[in-house]
Amino acid sequence: VMGQSVKAVVQLTDPALADDALAEQLTDWTRERLAHNKCPRSISFERVPWTEAGQPNKNAFVAKYSK
């Protein structure tokens, strides 16, 4: 409704493990530990870009996934 939703971007050490079953397991794991509104609605498995300061580049994800 507000234009953004919670999305998880996960970088796996072995990209071959990325599948829908793992995404469902991660979603279930977060629902057990977080409030429902803080849980990701979707999960993407990809390489996470980093800034020069050594932090995840959130602006790249906002630009990529915003509608």
Buried (B, 14 or more C-beta within 10 A) or exposed (E): EEEEEEEBBBEEEEEEEBEEEBBEEBBEEBEEEEEEEEBBEEBBBEEEBEEEEEEEBEEBBEEEEEE
